[in-house]
Amino acid sequence: MNAETRPEPDPLWTRAPERGSRGWLRFGLWVYRVLGRRCVYVLLYPVAAYFFLVDGAARRASRQYLRRLYETREGAISLGRAPTAGDSFRHMLSFARSLYDRVSVGLGGEDLYEFRYSGDEHLRKLVETRRGAILLGSHLGSFDMLRVLARRHRVTINIVMFTRNAARIQSVLRAIDPRVDLHVINMDGGSLSSTFEIRKRLQRGELVGILGDRVPPHGARAAEPARFLGHDAEFARGPFEIATLLGVPILMTTGVRVGPATYEVTAAPLYGGERIPRRERADRISALVSDYAAWLEAWCKREPLQWFNFYDFWGGA
């Protein structure tokens, strides 16, 4: 097989092991039902310690991210000191808490949390005009907190997901709520079929949630480079191509923990949905990706332990 016909390798994150164990997740759900949230939080310490000890790749990825964050002025202020192994453990513990909160909300436990909303008016306008839009999220905080936003506005959000890589979490969520897969667009079957499905739902005036900080497993053409924490990184190009082609808006969204049981859910406009001439589209996409990367970087500097991409995000750069 020559270089021209050799298939492009899948991104590193698709080959990373899933974070979490089905048994641990189900045990946590049982404790939640019987003993409540605080007892689960105590259990998360040994769970996080286990994965910290056995998952060297995740430890290295966390250390790399925290070091690059510390190299920035705002990141150094946020972290307070040079990152240590203890900070990587706290990073994994933060992820465990986020995962638990995700499942808790899936169980209908919204009343256990306080939600603060920022930029809610942008989503409200889309709902009122019945205009399709892309809700562009990331692995910062919990993207699943958009469910709360969807219920708040009585609207369906279709989530684009690499379901094979998140199979364990999905199996638990399906056990909690059998409807959980009804509004998931499976990215595993190939980029073309996924793109057609996304396009169809956007043209029906529905909302589609996509994570922009992982490149789909369809080769380098799906990636767009941008500076992130002082180094070149690759971001998903697809959401921007679809939005600029169809003329649908993009809102950058996230749900971050700002207290023991408090989440801040935000929506910020990135692209208004104006039509862009074909000859200008590539440059506009590059600019939009850079703006998205800058937005994500700003959030990482504010909430340094809530970005959960536990693989070599910069690809050795």
C-alpha positions as CSV (number, residue, x, y, z in Angstrom):
1,M,0.0,0.0,0.0
2,N,1.6,3.3,-1.0
3,A,1.4,6.6,0.8
4,E,-1.4,7.9,-1.4
5,T,-3.8,5.0,-0.5
6,R,-2.7,4.4,3.1
7,P,-5.7,5.2,5.3
8,E,-5.2,8.1,7.7
9,P,-4.8,7.0,11.3
10,D,-7.5,7.7,13.8
11,P,-6.9,10.5,16.3
12,L,-5.2,9.5,19.6
13,W,-8.3,10.0,21.7
14,T,-10.2,7.3,19.8
15,R,-7.5,4.7,20.9
16,A,-7.5,5.8,24.5
17,P,-9.2,3.5,27.0
18,E,-12.5,4.6,28.4
19,R,-12.4,6.4,31.7
20,G,-14.5,4.5,34.2
21,S,-15.7,1.0,34.9
22,R,-19.3,-0.2,34.5
23,G,-19.1,-1.9,37.9
24,W,-17.9,1.3,39.6
25,L,-20.5,3.4,37.9
26,R,-23.3,1.1,38.8
27,F,-22.0,0.8,42.4
28,G,-22.0,4.6,42.6
29,L,-25.6,4.7,41.4
30,W,-26.6,2.3,44.1
31,V,-24.9,4.3,46.8
32,Y,-26.6,7.4,45.4
33,R,-30.0,5.9,45.7
34,V,-29.4,4.5,49.1
35,L,-27.1,6.9,50.9
36,G,-27.1,10.1,48.9
37,R,-24.8,12.5,47.1
38,R,-22.3,13.2,49.9
39,C,-21.5,9.5,50.4
40,V,-20.8,9.1,46.7
41,Y,-18.4,12.1,46.8
42,V,-16.4,10.2,49.5
43,L,-16.3,7.1,47.3
44,L,-14.9,9.1,44.4
45,Y,-11.5,9.5,46.2
46,P,-10.5,5.9,46.0
47,V,-12.0,5.6,42.5
48,A,-9.9,8.6,41.3
49,A,-6.8,7.2,43.1
50,Y,-7.2,3.9,41.4
51,F,-7.2,5.4,37.9
52,F,-4.4,7.9,38.8
53,L,-2.2,4.9,39.8
54,V,-3.0,2.6,36.9
55,D,-3.5,5.0,34.0
56,G,-0.1,6.4,33.2
57,A,-1.2,7.9,29.8
58,A,-3.9,9.9,31.6
59,R,-1.4,11.1,34.2
60,R,1.0,12.2,31.5
61,A,-1.7,14.0,29.6
62,S,-2.9,15.8,32.7
63,R,0.7,16.8,33.6
64,Q,1.3,18.1,30.1
65,Y,-1.9,20.1,30.0
66,L,-1.3,21.6,33.5
67,R,2.3,22.5,32.7
68,R,1.2,24.3,29.5
69,L,-1.5,26.1,31.4
70,Y,1.0,27.2,34.0
71,E,3.2,28.7,31.3
72,T,0.5,31.3,30.7
73,R,0.2,34.3,33.1
74,E,-3.5,33.7,33.9
75,G,-3.0,29.9,34.2
76,A,-0.1,30.4,36.7
77,I,-2.3,32.7,38.8
78,S,-5.2,30.3,38.7
79,L,-3.1,27.3,39.7
80,G,-1.1,29.3,42.2
81,R,2.1,27.3,41.8
82,A,3.9,24.9,39.5
83,P,1.7,21.8,38.9
84,T,2.5,18.6,40.8
85,A,1.3,15.0,40.8
86,G,-1.2,16.0,43.4
87,D,-2.7,18.4,41.0
88,S,-3.1,15.7,38.4
89,F,-4.9,13.6,41.0
90,R,-7.2,16.5,41.8
91,H,-7.7,16.8,38.1
92,M,-8.9,13.2,37.9
93,L,-11.0,13.6,41.0
94,S,-12.7,16.6,39.4
95,F,-13.5,14.5,36.4
96,A,-15.0,11.8,38.6
97,R,-17.2,14.4,40.3
98,S,-18.3,15.7,36.9
99,L,-19.2,12.2,35.8
100,Y,-21.2,11.6,38.9
101,D,-23.1,14.9,38.6
102,R,-23.8,13.9,34.9
103,V,-25.4,10.6,36.0
104,S,-27.1,12.3,39.0
105,V,-28.9,14.8,36.6
106,G,-29.7,11.9,34.3
107,L,-31.5,10.3,37.3
108,G,-33.7,13.3,37.6
109,G,-31.7,14.8,40.4
110,E,-31.7,18.4,39.1
111,D,-33.2,19.6,42.3
112,L,-30.0,18.7,44.1
113,Y,-28.1,21.4,42.2
114,E,-28.3,25.1,41.7
115,F,-27.9,26.3,38.1
116,R,-26.8,29.7,37.1
117,Y,-27.4,30.8,33.5
118,S,-25.4,33.2,31.3
119,G,-26.3,34.0,27.7
120,D,-29.6,32.3,28.1
121,E,-31.3,34.9,25.9
122,H,-29.3,33.6,22.8
123,L,-30.8,30.2,23.1
124,R,-34.2,31.6,23.9
125,K,-34.1,33.5,20.6
126,L,-33.3,30.4,18.6
127,V,-36.2,28.5,20.2
128,E,-38.6,31.3,19.5
129,T,-37.7,31.6,15.9
130,R,-37.4,27.8,15.5
131,R,-34.0,28.2,13.8
132,G,-31.6,25.4,13.7
133,A,-28.2,26.0,15.3
134,I,-25.1,24.3,16.5
135,L,-24.3,24.3,20.2
136,L,-20.6,24.0,20.2
137,G,-19.2,22.5,23.4
138,S,-16.0,21.0,24.7
139,H,-14.7,18.6,27.3
140,L,-14.6,21.5,29.8
141,G,-17.1,20.8,32.6
142,S,-20.1,18.8,31.7
143,F,-21.7,19.2,28.3
144,D,-24.5,17.0,29.6
145,M,-25.7,20.0,31.7
146,L,-27.2,21.2,28.5
147,R,-30.0,18.8,29.2
148,V,-31.0,21.2,32.0
149,L,-31.0,24.0,29.5
150,A,-33.0,22.0,27.0
151,R,-35.7,21.2,29.6
152,R,-35.7,24.8,30.7
153,H,-36.7,25.8,27.1
154,R,-38.7,22.6,26.3
155,V,-36.5,21.9,23.3
156,T,-34.7,18.8,22.1
157,I,-30.9,19.0,21.7
158,N,-29.4,16.3,19.4
159,I,-26.0,15.3,20.7
160,V,-23.3,14.2,18.2
161,M,-21.3,11.5,20.0
162,F,-18.5,9.0,19.4
163,T,-20.7,6.4,21.1
164,R,-18.2,3.4,20.9
165,N,-15.6,5.3,22.9
166,A,-18.1,6.2,25.6
167,A,-20.0,2.9,25.7
168,R,-19.7,2.3,29.4
169,I,-21.1,5.6,30.4
170,Q,-23.8,5.3,27.8
171,S,-24.8,1.9,29.0
172,V,-25.3,3.2,32.5
173,L,-27.2,6.3,31.3
174,R,-29.5,4.0,29.2
175,A,-30.2,1.9,32.3
176,I,-31.2,5.1,34.1
177,D,-33.3,6.6,31.3
178,P,-34.1,4.4,28.2
179,R,-34.7,7.5,26.2
180,V,-31.1,8.6,26.4
181,D,-30.2,7.4,22.9
182,L,-33.2,8.9,21.1
183,H,-31.4,12.2,20.5
184,V,-27.9,10.9,19.9
185,I,-26.3,11.2,16.5
186,N,-23.8,8.3,16.3
187,M,-20.5,9.4,14.9
188,D,-19.1,5.9,14.6
189,G,-20.7,4.9,11.3
190,G,-18.7,7.3,9.2
191,S,-18.4,11.0,8.6
192,L,-20.7,11.2,5.6
193,S,-23.8,9.5,7.2
194,S,-23.3,11.5,10.3
195,T,-23.0,14.8,8.3
196,F,-26.3,14.0,6.5
197,E,-28.1,13.3,9.7
198,I,-26.8,16.5,11.3
199,R,-27.8,18.5,8.2
200,K,-31.3,17.1,8.2
201,R,-31.9,18.0,11.8
202,L,-30.5,21.5,11.5
203,Q,-32.7,22.1,8.4
204,R,-35.7,21.0,10.5
205,G,-34.9,23.8,12.9
206,E,-33.5,21.6,15.6
207,L,-30.5,22.2,17.8
208,V,-27.4,20.0,17.5
209,G,-24.7,19.8,20.2
210,I,-21.2,19.0,19.1
211,L,-17.9,18.9,21.0
212,G,-15.2,20.9,19.1
213,D,-12.1,19.9,21.0
214,R,-11.7,16.4,19.6
215,V,-11.1,15.6,15.9
216,P,-13.5,12.9,14.6
217,P,-12.0,9.5,13.6
218,H,-12.0,10.3,9.9
219,G,-8.5,11.5,9.3
220,A,-6.6,14.7,9.1
221,R,-9.0,16.4,6.7
222,A,-11.5,16.7,9.6
223,A,-9.0,18.8,11.6
224,E,-8.3,22.5,11.7
225,P,-5.1,23.8,13.5
226,A,-5.2,26.6,16.0
227,R,-3.1,27.9,18.8
228,F,-4.0,26.6,22.3
229,L,-2.1,27.4,25.4
230,G,0.9,28.6,23.4
231,H,1.1,25.5,21.1
232,D,-0.4,24.3,17.9
233,A,-3.3,21.9,18.4
234,E,-6.0,20.4,16.2
235,F,-9.7,21.1,16.5
236,A,-12.8,19.6,14.8
237,R,-13.4,21.3,11.5
238,G,-16.8,19.7,10.8
239,P,-19.1,21.9,12.9
240,F,-17.7,25.0,11.3
241,E,-18.0,23.6,7.8
242,I,-21.6,22.6,8.4
243,A,-22.6,25.9,9.9
244,T,-21.0,28.1,7.2
245,L,-22.4,25.9,4.5
246,L,-26.0,25.8,5.8
247,G,-26.0,29.3,7.3
248,V,-26.9,28.3,10.8
249,P,-25.6,30.0,14.0
250,I,-23.1,28.6,16.4
251,L,-23.3,29.1,20.1
252,M,-20.4,28.1,22.3
253,T,-21.7,26.4,25.4
254,T,-20.5,24.9,28.6
255,G,-21.6,23.8,32.0
256,V,-18.9,24.2,34.7
257,R,-19.0,23.4,38.4
258,V,-18.6,26.6,40.4
259,G,-19.5,25.2,43.8
260,P,-20.1,21.9,45.6
261,A,-23.6,21.6,44.0
262,T,-23.7,24.6,41.7
263,Y,-23.2,24.7,37.9
264,E,-22.8,27.7,35.6
265,V,-24.4,27.0,32.2
266,T,-23.3,29.5,29.6
267,A,-24.0,30.2,25.9
268,A,-22.0,32.7,23.9
269,P,-22.5,33.5,20.2
270,L,-19.6,32.7,17.8
271,Y,-21.2,32.8,14.4
272,G,-24.5,34.4,13.4
273,G,-25.3,32.2,10.5
274,E,-24.7,34.6,7.7
275,R,-23.9,33.2,4.3
276,I,-20.3,33.2,3.3
277,P,-19.1,33.0,-0.3
278,R,-17.3,29.8,-1.1
279,R,-14.0,31.5,-1.9
280,E,-14.0,33.1,1.6
281,R,-15.2,30.0,3.5
282,A,-11.8,28.4,4.4
283,D,-10.4,31.6,5.8
284,R,-13.6,32.2,7.8
285,I,-13.6,28.7,9.2
286,S,-9.9,29.1,10.3
287,A,-10.8,32.4,12.1
288,L,-13.8,30.8,13.8
289,V,-11.8,27.8,15.0
290,S,-9.2,30.2,16.4
291,D,-11.9,32.2,18.2
292,Y,-13.3,28.9,19.6
293,A,-9.8,27.8,20.8
294,A,-9.3,31.2,22.5
295,W,-12.7,30.9,24.2
296,L,-11.8,27.4,25.5
297,E,-8.4,28.6,26.6
298,A,-10.0,31.4,28.6
299,W,-12.2,28.9,30.4
300,C,-9.3,26.6,31.1
301,K,-7.5,29.5,32.8
302,R,-10.5,30.2,34.9
303,E,-11.4,26.5,35.7
304,P,-8.0,24.7,35.3
305,L,-9.1,21.3,36.7
306,Q,-12.3,21.0,34.6
307,W,-10.9,20.3,31.1
308,F,-11.1,16.5,30.7
309,N,-9.2,15.5,27.6
310,F,-6.9,12.8,29.1
311,Y,-4.8,12.1,26.1
312,D,-1.9,13.8,24.2
313,F,-4.0,16.7,22.9
314,W,-1.0,18.4,21.1
315,G,0.1,15.2,19.5
316,G,3.7,15.4,20.8
317,A,4.1,19.0,19.7
